[in-house]
Amino acid sequence: MQPRLYLGTIGLSLWYSDDLGESLGRYLSDSGLYSESRIWALSRHPAVPDEILAGTDSGIYRLDRKAGRFTHIASPMDSLCVWSIGHSPHDPRVVLAGTRPAALFRSEDGGANWRRLDAALPETCRAVLLPRVTQILFDPEDPELVLAGIEIGGVWRSRDGGSSFKEASAGMASDDVHGVAVVRNGVRTLLATTNKGLHVSRDDGESWALQPLDSPWQYTRSIVPRADRSGVLFLTNGDGPPGSTGRLLRSRDHGAHWEEAGLPGEILSTPWCVATDPADPSLLFVSTCLGQVFRSSDGGESWTKARRQLGETRALLWAPI
């Protein structure tokens, strides 16, 4: 199995690596995507491994990995920044996308056609002016539950497979939501990351409680279960956006307790993204806000820093080729 790593940057388009991040190539404008694009989101088709969707400042592009070509998908999002994309693991034809300004869009034909959902997401905020949908997550076991995180606007929940959404943020210390996760350890638990820390819900989002971290900072960004769904999770934590330092935290018990995962060397900005894939759950990648890249080949027990460093990095994905 040969992995390919993809890194979405702000202003330098999409990069890739076929040697675990040690060397990097870049998709230039002749690939069909402008080489100075801003890439906010990447999502791999669950049934077509060679197809990846990229969210940009000019809508959504489909990458044919074998051909190395991008095709722009005409949609109502063409004039919007696409910050998040999620494929349904239960029906690969269903894709959701979230934008800045905050809006949710749904496709039921693999991304060929889209409609805007009637969700009353917030239109403005003082912190980021225009709220944005930072993550869309389908519950891997329950086809009806879908979560969306809004920065700044809380957690929004769907109970009908992503056809409609309502806010589900009661009890949160902050509505500046960056990431969401679903885990099971007898019961279903929802987790959400914010600028003020990690939040936990054990009643499907009806109520939330802050879970303080044993860390110098409570700012959290991504929360990602390892692809084997064994109860191991990773949480990115730092001193702010973009931050000047941070750490990667690991839980071995479905998020109940956290420990430092031990990224090597000096961390120069807040860790931001985590990439895992069921093709090899032992292989993980982490990138920081300002482009440092780290790799683990043993499920997150030890980490190696890649030689190259990019600028601002906002999306990370690896897939077998």
C-alpha positions in Angstrom: 0.0 0.0 0.0 1.5 3.3 -1.1 0.2 6.4 0.8 -0.1 9.9 -0.7 -0.3 12.9 1.7 -2.2 16.0 0.7 -1.7 19.4 2.3 -4.0 22.3 1.6 -2.4 25.7 2.0 -3.6 29.3 2.1 -2.3 30.9 -1.0 -0.1 28.1 -2.4 -2.8 25.7 -3.4 -2.5 21.9 -2.9 0.7 20.0 -2.2 1.3 16.3 -2.1 4.0 13.8 -1.0 4.6 10.1 -1.9 7.4 9.6 0.6 5.6 10.2 3.9 6.1 14.0 3.8 9.9 14.0 3.3 9.6 15.7 -0.1 6.7 17.7 -1.6 5.2 18.3 -5.0 2.7 21.0 -5.9 -0.2 21.1 -8.2 0.3 24.0 -10.5 -2.2 26.0 -12.5 -2.1 23.6 -15.5 -3.7 21.0 -13.3 -6.9 23.0 -13.4 -6.7 24.7 -10.1 -5.0 28.0 -9.7 -1.6 27.6 -8.1 -2.2 30.4 -5.6 -5.6 29.1 -4.4 -6.6 28.9 -0.8 -7.5 25.4 0.2 -9.7 25.1 3.3 -11.1 21.6 3.1 -10.3 18.1 1.6 -12.5 15.1 1.6 -12.0 11.6 0.0 -14.9 9.8 -1.7 -15.5 6.7 0.5 -16.3 4.4 -2.5 -14.1 6.0 -5.2 -10.5 6.2 -3.7 -9.1 8.2 -6.7 -11.6 11.1 -6.2 -11.0 13.9 -3.7 -13.0 17.1 -3.3 -11.3 20.4 -2.4 -13.0 23.4 -0.8 -11.5 26.7 -2.0 -12.3 30.4 -2.2 -14.0 29.8 -5.5 -16.2 26.9 -4.7 -15.5 23.1 -5.0 -13.0 21.3 -7.2 -12.8 17.6 -7.9 -9.4 16.0 -8.1 -8.9 12.9 -10.3 -5.8 11.6 -8.6 -4.8 9.2 -11.5 -5.0 12.0 -14.1 -3.6 14.7 -11.7 -6.4 17.0 -12.9 -8.9 19.2 -11.1 -12.4 20.0 -12.4 -14.4 22.9 -11.1 -17.9 21.8 -9.9 -20.4 24.6 -10.7 -22.5 25.2 -7.7 -24.2 27.9 -5.6 -20.9 28.0 -3.6 -18.8 29.4 -6.5 -18.8 32.9 -4.9 -18.2 31.6 -1.4 -15.3 30.2 0.6 -15.8 26.5 1.1 -14.5 25.7 4.6 -15.7 22.1 5.1 -16.8 19.1 3.1 -18.1 15.8 4.4 -18.9 12.6 2.5 -21.5 10.3 4.0 -20.0 6.9 4.9 -23.4 5.4 4.6 -24.4 6.7 1.2 -21.4 8.0 -0.9 -23.8 9.9 -3.1 -24.5 12.3 -0.2 -22.1 15.1 0.3 -22.4 18.1 2.6 -20.4 21.3 2.3 -20.1 24.3 4.6 -19.0 27.9 3.7 -18.0 31.3 4.8 -20.4 33.2 5.2 -21.9 30.3 7.2 -24.2 28.2 5.1 -24.8 24.5 4.5 -25.2 22.8 1.1 -26.2 19.3 0.2 -25.6 17.1 -2.8 -27.3 13.7 -3.4 -25.5 12.8 -6.6 -21.8 12.8 -5.5 -21.4 16.6 -5.8 -22.8 17.1 -9.3 -25.7 19.2 -8.1 -26.2 21.1 -4.8 -28.9 22.9 -2.9 -28.7 25.2 0.1 -30.2 23.9 3.3 -32.7 26.0 5.2 -30.6 26.4 8.4 -30.7 29.7 10.2 -27.0 29.9 10.8 -25.6 33.1 12.2 -24.8 35.8 9.6 -22.3 38.0 11.5 -20.1 38.0 14.6 -17.7 40.5 16.2 -14.7 38.2 16.2 -14.5 36.9 12.6 -17.1 39.2 11.0 -18.5 36.4 8.8 -19.0 33.0 10.6 -17.8 29.9 8.9 -18.6 26.2 9.0 -15.4 24.6 10.3 -16.3 20.9 10.1 -19.1 18.6 9.0 -19.1 15.1 10.5 -21.3 12.1 9.8 -21.6 9.6 12.7 -19.8 6.5 11.3 -22.4 4.2 12.8 -25.7 6.1 12.8 -26.7 7.4 9.3 -29.1 9.9 10.8 -26.8 11.9 13.0 -24.6 14.6 11.4 -22.8 17.4 13.2 -21.6 20.8 12.0 -19.3 23.1 13.9 -19.6 26.9 13.3 -16.9 29.5 14.0 -18.6 31.4 15.6 -22.0 29.9 16.0 -21.9 26.7 18.1 -22.7 23.1 17.2 -25.5 22.3 14.8 -27.1 18.9 14.7 -29.0 16.9 12.1 -31.2 13.9 13.0 -32.2 13.1 9.4 -28.9 12.3 7.7 -28.0 15.9 7.0 -31.2 17.1 5.3 -31.9 19.7 8.1 -30.0 21.1 11.0 -30.8 22.8 14.3 -28.5 24.4 16.9 -27.5 22.1 19.7 -25.1 24.2 21.9 -26.7 24.4 25.3 -24.2 24.7 28.1 -21.2 25.5 26.0 -18.7 28.0 27.4 -18.0 29.3 23.9 -19.8 29.1 20.6 -16.5 29.4 18.7 -16.5 25.8 17.6 -13.5 24.4 15.6 -13.9 20.6 15.5 -16.3 17.8 16.4 -16.1 14.1 17.0 -18.3 11.1 17.9 -17.0 8.2 20.0 -18.7 5.2 21.6 -17.7 3.4 24.8 -21.0 1.8 25.7 -22.8 5.1 25.0 -22.4 7.7 22.3 -20.4 10.7 23.3 -20.0 13.9 21.3 -17.0 16.2 21.6 -16.4 19.7 20.4 -13.3 21.9 20.4 -13.4 25.7 21.0 -11.2 28.6 21.8 -12.0 28.1 25.5 -11.5 24.3 25.6 -12.9 20.9 25.0 -16.6 20.3 25.5 -18.4 16.9 26.0 -22.0 15.9 25.5 -23.5 12.5 26.6 -27.0 13.3 25.5 -26.5 13.8 21.8 -25.9 17.5 22.1 -28.9 18.4 24.3 -26.4 19.7 26.8 -22.6 20.2 27.0 -20.0 20.5 29.7 -16.5 21.9 29.6 -13.7 19.3 30.2 -10.6 21.2 31.4 -7.3 20.1 30.0 -4.0 19.7 31.9 -2.3 22.1 29.6 -1.0 25.7 29.7 -3.6 26.6 27.1 -7.3 25.6 26.6 -7.4 26.7 22.9 -8.3 23.5 20.9 -8.7 23.0 17.2 -9.1 19.4 15.8 -10.3 16.3 17.6 -9.9 13.2 15.5 -10.4 9.5 16.5 -7.8 7.2 15.1 -9.2 5.4 12.0 -9.4 2.0 13.8 -12.0 3.5 16.2 -10.2 1.8 19.1 -10.8 4.6 21.6 -7.6 6.4 20.7 -8.2 10.1 19.9 -5.9 13.1 19.0 -6.5 16.7 20.0 -4.6 19.7 18.7 -3.9 22.3 21.4 -2.0 25.6 21.4 -1.8 29.2 22.5 -4.2 30.6 19.9 -4.6 31.2 16.2 -2.1 31.0 14.6 -0.2 30.7 17.8 3.4 30.5 18.6 3.5 27.1 20.2 1.4 24.1 21.2 1.1 20.4 21.6 -0.7 17.3 20.4 -2.7 15.5 23.0 -3.7 11.8 23.0 -6.5 9.9 24.7 -6.5 6.2 25.0 -10.0 6.0 26.6 -12.4 7.6 24.2 -11.6 11.1 25.4 -11.9 10.7 29.2 -8.3 11.4 29.9 -5.5 13.2 27.9 -1.7 13.0 27.7 0.9 14.8 25.6 1.7 12.8 22.5 5.2 14.1 22.2 5.7 16.0 18.9 9.5 16.4 18.6 11.4 19.7 18.5 10.2 23.2 18.8 6.5 23.7 17.8 6.2 27.1 16.1 2.4 27.5 16.0 -0.7 25.8 17.2 -1.1 22.2 15.8 -4.1 22.4 13.5 -4.9 19.2 11.5 -4.7 15.5 12.0 -5.0 12.9 9.2 -5.8 9.3 9.7 -7.2 6.6 7.2 -8.6 3.1 7.7 -6.2 1.8 5.0 -3.5 2.0 7.7 -4.6 3.3 11.1 -1.0 3.1 12.3 0.0 5.9 9.9 -0.9 9.4 11.1 0.1 12.9 10.1 -0.2 16.2 12.0 0.3 19.7 10.6 0.6 23.0 12.5 -1.2 26.2 11.5 2.0 27.6 10.0 3.0 24.4 8.1 5.2 22.1 10.2 4.4 18.5 9.4 4.8 15.4 11.7 4.4 11.7 11.0 3.8 8.6 13.1 4.0 5.1 11.8 3.1 3.4 15.1 -0.4 4.7 15.7 0.8 7.9 17.4 3.2 6.4 20.0 6.2 8.2 18.4 6.5 11.1 15.9 9.0 12.3 13.3 9.2 15.8 12.0 9.2 16.1 8.2 12.1 18.1 6.6 9.9 20.5 4.6 7.7 23.2 6.1 5.0 25.1 4.3 3.2 28.4 5.0 -0.3 28.5 6.4 -1.8 25.0 6.2 -5.6 24.4 6.7 -6.3 20.9 5.3 -4.6 17.6 5.6 -5.5 14.2 4.2 -3.7 11.0 3.3 -5.1 8.2 1.1 -3.7 5.0 -0.5 -2.8 5.2 -4.2 
